[in-house]
Amino acid sequence: MITPAGDGAEATWERMCRGGATAATPDPALAGLEVDFSCRLPADTAFDRAVSGRAAWRLSPVTWAALTAAQDAIADAGLDLAGCDGARVAVVIGCAIGDLTLWIDQAHRLADKGPGLVSPTTMARALSNMPAGEIALALGARGPSLGTSTACASGASALVVARRLLMDGLCDIAVAGGVERAVNPLIVTAFNQMGALSSDAEPSRSSRPFAADRNGFVIAEGAGVLVLERSADAAARGARVRALLAGCGETTDAYHSTAPRPDGAGTEAAVRLALREAGLTPGDIDHVNAHATSTPVGDAAEAAMIARVLPHAPTVTAPKGVLGHTLGAAGAIEAALTVLTVERGLVPPTANADPVATPFDLDCVTGTARPQRIRAALSNSFGFGGHNVVLAILPGAAP
């Protein structure tokens, strides 16, 4: 993971477990806008550990972040892809927007300086599938590769697709996740015009999922990538299995272009599909990583659904309180955080949430990280267009 909480999985995890404030700061690129803060990646993020020199010039910042996270994931998995059959390696990377900043810059260049000064690398850098394509190129992965685009569920959708490729025998290793770097004045203005963003004067408290006074999300950037294998293949090579992606549920609300169904029927159906595929019952779920973006309508619908479907009150956490909303990367980053939560038996707290003032019937972990033995967890991701994706995650070994 590369997130506003830190450069790398461990740095991100440590910051998440501390809880506290949102990693939002005033953003010079947004100066003069009504919302002038965001959650950016750390300034000292070492992108050059993945690629540098002449190979870096053609990569957009979006692709560079995805490739760095992918290289970290490969190293963490203990894989030497040079010794693997590249035709059996798949790459699936979710991205909702692509490099919009590059499109805008090149449009200005066309208008101001003419067609001769539009970069011939624009298409190869800006398309939303290029993170997947460039990762495949860097890894020598010649199996299936594609980008998923389901708005803010894109990263989770990538994991679902990767799991299916493995189950169908179309690959032996799948590198999958999500990326987004869309903090741009146009994007921020568009979200703000629809009333989706928090406009608090205090950025550090601006993202507060499930809080009574929540008033919108904070735009963020990041990347999260995971390595998936069939259990037998991982065991055969003696790999450390962090967790098992045991089931997935996907539905569509078909209700509104941006608003969730108030009754949560679509998200509930996705939860029940994930449980059925994993062979679980609602009572087996000990923890939920909520999508909770800090919007009034979205958080209320999700909270009501969780309380209805899981009435035994599993612990709930909402990473966007610290990270902000990383859009197309969120589902993958939060799946990775759920993996660590299950693996380490520790639930990170939801930032800026007061359990006394939370108006929902949830066991929302706040203040400090809570130790917990977790038999099974859910990671929820929802996106504009009515996309619902739920992942059921189990420990990699018997707890």
Secondary structure as a PSIPRED ss2 file (coil, helix, strand):
# PSIPRED VFORMAT (PSIPRED V4.0)

   1 M C   1.000  0.000  0.000
   2 I E   0.000  0.000  1.000
   3 T E   0.000  0.000  1.000
   4 P C   1.000  0.000  0.000
   5 A C   1.000  0.000  0.000
   6 G E   0.000  0.000  1.000
   7 D E   0.000  0.000  1.000
   8 G C   1.000  0.000  0.000
   9 A H   0.000  1.000  0.000
  10 E H   0.000  1.000  0.000
  11 A H   0.000  1.000  0.000
  12 T H   0.000  1.000  0.000
  13 W H   0.000  1.000  0.000
  14 E H   0.000  1.000  0.000
  15 R H   0.000  1.000  0.000
  16 M H   0.000  1.000  0.000
  17 C H   0.000  1.000  0.000
  18 R H   0.000  1.000  0.000
  19 G C   1.000  0.000  0.000
  20 G C   1.000  0.000  0.000
  21 A C   1.000  0.000  0.000
  22 T C   1.000  0.000  0.000
  23 A C   1.000  0.000  0.000
  24 A C   1.000  0.000  0.000
  25 T E   0.000  0.000  1.000
  26 P E   0.000  0.000  1.000
  27 D C   1.000  0.000  0.000
  28 P H   0.000  1.000  0.000
  29 A H   0.000  1.000  0.000
  30 L H   0.000  1.000  0.000
  31 A C   1.000  0.000  0.000
  32 G C   1.000  0.000  0.000
  33 L C   1.000  0.000  0.000
  34 E C   1.000  0.000  0.000
  35 V C   1.000  0.000  0.000
  36 D C   1.000  0.000  0.000
  37 F E   0.000  0.000  1.000
  38 S E   0.000  0.000  1.000
  39 C E   0.000  0.000  1.000
  40 R C   1.000  0.000  0.000
  41 L C   1.000  0.000  0.000
  42 P C   1.000  0.000  0.000
  43 A C   1.000  0.000  0.000
  44 D C   1.000  0.000  0.000
  45 T C   1.000  0.000  0.000
  46 A C   1.000  0.000  0.000
  47 F H   0.000  1.000  0.000
  48 D H   0.000  1.000  0.000
  49 R H   0.000  1.000  0.000
  50 A C   1.000  0.000  0.000
  51 V C   1.000  0.000  0.000
  52 S C   1.000  0.000  0.000
  53 G H   0.000  1.000  0.000
  54 R H   0.000  1.000  0.000
  55 A H   0.000  1.000  0.000
  56 A H   0.000  1.000  0.000
  57 W C   1.000  0.000  0.000
  58 R C   1.000  0.000  0.000
  59 L C   1.000  0.000  0.000
  60 S C   1.000  0.000  0.000
  61 P H   0.000  1.000  0.000
  62 V H   0.000  1.000  0.000
  63 T H   0.000  1.000  0.000
  64 W H   0.000  1.000  0.000
  65 A H   0.000  1.000  0.000
  66 A H   0.000  1.000  0.000
  67 L H   0.000  1.000  0.000
  68 T H   0.000  1.000  0.000
  69 A H   0.000  1.000  0.000
  70 A H   0.000  1.000  0.000
  71 Q H   0.000  1.000  0.000
  72 D H   0.000  1.000  0.000
  73 A H   0.000  1.000  0.000
  74 I H   0.000  1.000  0.000
  75 A H   0.000  1.000  0.000
  76 D H   0.000  1.000  0.000
  77 A C   1.000  0.000  0.000
  78 G C   1.000  0.000  0.000
  79 L C   1.000  0.000  0.000
  80 D C   1.000  0.000  0.000
  81 L H   0.000  1.000  0.000
  82 A H   0.000  1.000  0.000
  83 G H   0.000  1.000  0.000
  84 C C   1.000  0.000  0.000
  85 D C   1.000  0.000  0.000
  86 G H   0.000  1.000  0.000
  87 A H   0.000  1.000  0.000
  88 R H   0.000  1.000  0.000
  89 V E   0.000  0.000  1.000
  90 A E   0.000  0.000  1.000
  91 V E   0.000  0.000  1.000
  92 V E   0.000  0.000  1.000
  93 I E   0.000  0.000  1.000
  94 G E   0.000  0.000  1.000
  95 C C   1.000  0.000  0.000
  96 A C   1.000  0.000  0.000
  97 I C   1.000  0.000  0.000
  98 G C   1.000  0.000  0.000
  99 D C   1.000  0.000  0.000
 100 L H   0.000  1.000  0.000
 101 T H   0.000  1.000  0.000
 102 L H   0.000  1.000  0.000
 103 W H   0.000  1.000  0.000
 104 I H   0.000  1.000  0.000
 105 D H   0.000  1.000  0.000
 106 Q H   0.000  1.000  0.000
 107 A H   0.000  1.000  0.000
 108 H H   0.000  1.000  0.000
 109 R H   0.000  1.000  0.000
 110 L H   0.000  1.000  0.000
 111 A H   0.000  1.000  0.000
 112 D H   0.000  1.000  0.000
 113 K H   0.000  1.000  0.000
 114 G C   1.000  0.000  0.000
 115 P H   0.000  1.000  0.000
 116 G H   0.000  1.000  0.000
 117 L H   0.000  1.000  0.000
 118 V C   1.000  0.000  0.000
 119 S C   1.000  0.000  0.000
 120 P C   1.000  0.000  0.000
 121 T C   1.000  0.000  0.000
 122 T H   0.000  1.000  0.000
 123 M H   0.000  1.000  0.000
 124 A H   0.000  1.000  0.000
 125 R H   0.000  1.000  0.000
 126 A H   0.000  1.000  0.000
 127 L C   1.000  0.000  0.000
 128 S C   1.000  0.000  0.000
 129 N C   1.000  0.000  0.000
 130 M H   0.000  1.000  0.000
 131 P H   0.000  1.000  0.000
 132 A H   0.000  1.000  0.000
 133 G H   0.000  1.000  0.000
 134 E H   0.000  1.000  0.000
 135 I H   0.000  1.000  0.000
 136 A H   0.000  1.000  0.000
 137 L H   0.000  1.000  0.000
 138 A H   0.000  1.000  0.000
 139 L H   0.000  1.000  0.000
 140 G C   1.000  0.000  0.000
 141 A C   1.000  0.000  0.000
 142 R C   1.000  0.000  0.000
 143 G C   1.000  0.000  0.000
 144 P C   1.000  0.000  0.000
 145 S E   0.000  0.000  1.000
 146 L E   0.000  0.000  1.000
 147 G E   0.000  0.000  1.000
 148 T E   0.000  0.000  1.000
 149 S C   1.000  0.000  0.000
 150 T C   1.000  0.000  0.000
 151 A H   0.000  1.000  0.000
 152 C H   0.000  1.000  0.000
 153 A H   0.000  1.000  0.000
 154 S H   0.000  1.000  0.000
 155 G H   0.000  1.000  0.000
 156 A H   0.000  1.000  0.000
 157 S H   0.000  1.000  0.000
 158 A H   0.000  1.000  0.000
 159 L H   0.000  1.000  0.000
 160 V H   0.000  1.000  0.000
 161 V H   0.000  1.000  0.000
 162 A H   0.000  1.000  0.000
 163 R H   0.000  1.000  0.000
 164 R H   0.000  1.000  0.000
 165 L H   0.000  1.000  0.000
 166 L H   0.000  1.000  0.000
 167 M H   0.000  1.000  0.000
 168 D C   1.000  0.000  0.000
 169 G C   1.000  0.000  0.000
 170 L C   1.000  0.000  0.000
 171 C C   1.000  0.000  0.000
 172 D C   1.000  0.000  0.000
 173 I E   0.000  0.000  1.000
 174 A E   0.000  0.000  1.000
 175 V E   0.000  0.000  1.000
 176 A E   0.000  0.000  1.000
 177 G E   0.000  0.000  1.000
 178 G E   0.000  0.000  1.000
 179 V E   0.000  0.000  1.000
 180 E E   0.000  0.000  1.000
 181 R C   1.000  0.000  0.000
 182 A C   1.000  0.000  0.000
 183 V C   1.000  0.000  0.000
 184 N C   1.000  0.000  0.000
 185 P H   0.000  1.000  0.000
 186 L H   0.000  1.000  0.000
 187 I H   0.000  1.000  0.000
 188 V H   0.000  1.000  0.000
 189 T H   0.000  1.000  0.000
 190 A H   0.000  1.000  0.000
 191 F H   0.000  1.000  0.000
 192 N H   0.000  1.000  0.000
 193 Q H   0.000  1.000  0.000
 194 M C   1.000  0.000  0.000
 195 G C   1.000  0.000  0.000
 196 A C   1.000  0.000  0.000
 197 L E   0.000  0.000  1.000
 198 S C   1.000  0.000  0.000
 199 S C   1.000  0.000  0.000
 200 D C   1.000  0.000  0.000
 201 A C   1.000  0.000  0.000
 202 E C   1.000  0.000  0.000
 203 P H   0.000  1.000  0.000
 204 S H   0.000  1.000  0.000
 205 R H   0.000  1.000  0.000
 206 S C   1.000  0.000  0.000
 207 S C   1.000  0.000  0.000
 208 R C   1.000  0.000  0.000
 209 P C   1.000  0.000  0.000
 210 F C   1.000  0.000  0.000
 211 A C   1.000  0.000  0.000
 212 A C   1.000  0.000  0.000
 213 D C   1.000  0.000  0.000
 214 R C   1.000  0.000  0.000
 215 N C   1.000  0.000  0.000
 216 G C   1.000  0.000  0.000
 217 F E   0.000  0.000  1.000
 218 V C   1.000  0.000  0.000
 219 I E   0.000  0.000  1.000
 220 A E   0.000  0.000  1.000
 221 E C   1.000  0.000  0.000
 222 G E   0.000  0.000  1.000
 223 A E   0.000  0.000  1.000
 224 G E   0.000  0.000  1.000
 225 V E   0.000  0.000  1.000
 226 L E   0.000  0.000  1.000
 227 V E   0.000  0.000  1.000
 228 L E   0.000  0.000  1.000
 229 E E   0.000  0.000  1.000
 230 R C   1.000  0.000  0.000
 231 S H   0.000  1.000  0.000
 232 A H   0.000  1.000  0.000
 233 D H   0.000  1.000  0.000
 234 A H   0.000  1.000  0.000
 235 A H   0.000  1.000  0.000
 236 A H   0.000  1.000  0.000
 237 R C   1.000  0.000  0.000
 238 G C   1.000  0.000  0.000
 239 A C   1.000  0.000  0.000
 240 R C   1.000  0.000  0.000
 241 V C   1.000  0.000  0.000
 242 R C   1.000  0.000  0.000
 243 A E   0.000  0.000  1.000
 244 L E   0.000  0.000  1.000
 245 L E   0.000  0.000  1.000
 246 A E   0.000  0.000  1.000
 247 G E   0.000  0.000  1.000
 248 C E   0.000  0.000  1.000
 249 G E   0.000  0.000  1.000
 250 E E   0.000  0.000  1.000
 251 T E   0.000  0.000  1.000
 252 T E   0.000  0.000  1.000
 253 D C   1.000  0.000  0.000
 254 A C   1.000  0.000  0.000
 255 Y C   1.000  0.000  0.000
 256 H C   1.000  0.000  0.000
 257 S C   1.000  0.000  0.000
 258 T C   1.000  0.000  0.000
 259 A C   1.000  0.000  0.000
 260 P C   1.000  0.000  0.000
 261 R C   1.000  0.000  0.000
 262 P C   1.000  0.000  0.000
 263 D C   1.000  0.000  0.000
 264 G C   1.000  0.000  0.000
 265 A H   0.000  1.000  0.000
 266 G H   0.000  1.000  0.000
 267 T H   0.000  1.000  0.000
 268 E H   0.000  1.000  0.000
 269 A H   0.000  1.000  0.000
 270 A H   0.000  1.000  0.000
 271 V H   0.000  1.000  0.000
 272 R H   0.000  1.000  0.000
 273 L H   0.000  1.000  0.000
 274 A H   0.000  1.000  0.000
 275 L H   0.000  1.000  0.000
 276 R H   0.000  1.000  0.000
 277 E H   0.000  1.000  0.000
 278 A H   0.000  1.000  0.000
 279 G C   1.000  0.000  0.000
 280 L C   1.000  0.000  0.000
 281 T C   1.000  0.000  0.000
 282 P H   0.000  1.000  0.000
 283 G H   0.000  1.000  0.000
 284 D H   0.000  1.000  0.000
 285 I C   1.000  0.000  0.000
 286 D C   1.000  0.000  0.000
 287 H E   0.000  0.000  1.000
 288 V E   0.000  0.000  1.000
 289 N E   0.000  0.000  1.000
 290 A C   1.000  0.000  0.000
 291 H C   1.000  0.000  0.000
 292 A C   1.000  0.000  0.000
 293 T C   1.000  0.000  0.000
 294 S C   1.000  0.000  0.000
 295 T C   1.000  0.000  0.000
 296 P H   0.000  1.000  0.000
 297 V H   0.000  1.000  0.000
 298 G H   0.000  1.000  0.000
 299 D H   0.000  1.000  0.000
 300 A H   0.000  1.000  0.000
 301 A H   0.000  1.000  0.000
 302 E H   0.000  1.000  0.000
 303 A H   0.000  1.000  0.000
 304 A H   0.000  1.000  0.000
 305 M H   0.000  1.000  0.000
 306 I H   0.000  1.000  0.000
 307 A H   0.000  1.000  0.000
 308 R H   0.000  1.000  0.000
 309 V H   0.000  1.000  0.000
 310 L C   1.000  0.000  0.000
 311 P C   1.000  0.000  0.000
 312 H C   1.000  0.000  0.000
 313 A C   1.000  0.000  0.000
 314 P C   1.000  0.000  0.000
 315 T E   0.000  0.000  1.000
 316 V E   0.000  0.000  1.000
 317 T E   0.000  0.000  1.000
 318 A C   1.000  0.000  0.000
 319 P C   1.000  0.000  0.000
 320 K H   0.000  1.000  0.000
 321 G H   0.000  1.000  0.000
 322 V H   0.000  1.000  0.000
 323 L H   0.000  1.000  0.000
 324 G C   1.000  0.000  0.000
 325 H E   0.000  0.000  1.000
 326 T C   1.000  0.000  0.000
 327 L H   0.000  1.000  0.000
 328 G H   0.000  1.000  0.000
 329 A H   0.000  1.000  0.000
 330 A H   0.000  1.000  0.000
 331 G H   0.000  1.000  0.000
 332 A H   0.000  1.000  0.000
 333 I H   0.000  1.000  0.000
 334 E H   0.000  1.000  0.000
 335 A H   0.000  1.000  0.000
 336 A H   0.000  1.000  0.000
 337 L H   0.000  1.000  0.000
 338 T H   0.000  1.000  0.000
 339 V H   0.000  1.000  0.000
 340 L H   0.000  1.000  0.000
 341 T H   0.000  1.000  0.000
 342 V H   0.000  1.000  0.000
 343 E H   0.000  1.000  0.000
 344 R H   0.000  1.000  0.000
 345 G C   1.000  0.000  0.000
 346 L E   0.000  0.000  1.000
 347 V E   0.000  0.000  1.000
 348 P C   1.000  0.000  0.000
 349 P C   1.000  0.000  0.000
 350 T E   0.000  0.000  1.000
 351 A C   1.000  0.000  0.000
 352 N C   1.000  0.000  0.000
 353 A C   1.000  0.000  0.000
 354 D C   1.000  0.000  0.000
 355 P C   1.000  0.000  0.000
 356 V C   1.000  0.000  0.000
 357 A C   1.000  0.000  0.000
 358 T C   1.000  0.000  0.000
 359 P C   1.000  0.000  0.000
 360 F C   1.000  0.000  0.000
 361 D C   1.000  0.000  0.000
 362 L C   1.000  0.000  0.000
 363 D E   0.000  0.000  1.000
 364 C E   0.000  0.000  1.000
 365 V C   1.000  0.000  0.000
 366 T E   0.000  0.000  1.000
 367 G C   1.000  0.000  0.000
 368 T C   1.000  0.000  0.000
 369 A C   1.000  0.000  0.000
 370 R E   0.000  0.000  1.000
 371 P E   0.000  0.000  1.000
 372 Q C   1.000  0.000  0.000
 373 R C   1.000  0.000  0.000
 374 I C   1.000  0.000  0.000
 375 R C   1.000  0.000  0.000
 376 A C   1.000  0.000  0.000
 377 A E   0.000  0.000  1.000
 378 L E   0.000  0.000  1.000
 379 S E   0.000  0.000  1.000
 380 N E   0.000  0.000  1.000
 381 S E   0.000  0.000  1.000
 382 F E   0.000  0.000  1.000
 383 G E   0.000  0.000  1.000
 384 F C   1.000  0.000  0.000
 385 G C   1.000  0.000  0.000
 386 G C   1.000  0.000  0.000
 387 H E   0.000  0.000  1.000
 388 N E   0.000  0.000  1.000
 389 V E   0.000  0.000  1.000
 390 V E   0.000  0.000  1.000
 391 L E   0.000  0.000  1.000
 392 A E   0.000  0.000  1.000
 393 I E   0.000  0.000  1.000
 394 L E   0.000  0.000  1.000
 395 P E   0.000  0.000  1.000
 396 G C   1.000  0.000  0.000
 397 A C   1.000  0.000  0.000
 398 A C   1.000  0.000  0.000
 399 P C   1.000  0.000  0.000
